[in-house]
Amino acid sequence: MTTISSKMLISDILKIDVGTVPIFLENGMHCLGCPSARGESLEDACMAHGIDPTKLVKELNDYLENNA
């Protein structure tokens, strides 16, 4: 199983599992289709949106663990 880190690019996370999209949307990241947003690290995107990256990383990893 791949483990998500805050340093990963959003596009790489989406490639791992497109099922992560709802998690991003629920956390206020509605710009996943934007080319520049897909090139951002998760940490950078969290900073731009005022989101706790640790919380989002945990949610993403929990999802991947439960849907492997």
PyMOL commands that set and color helices and strands:
alter all, ss='L'
color gray80, all
select helices_A, chain A and resi 10-16+18-26+35-38+42-49+53-66
alter helices_A, ss='H'
color red, helices_A
deselect
rebuild
show_as cartoon
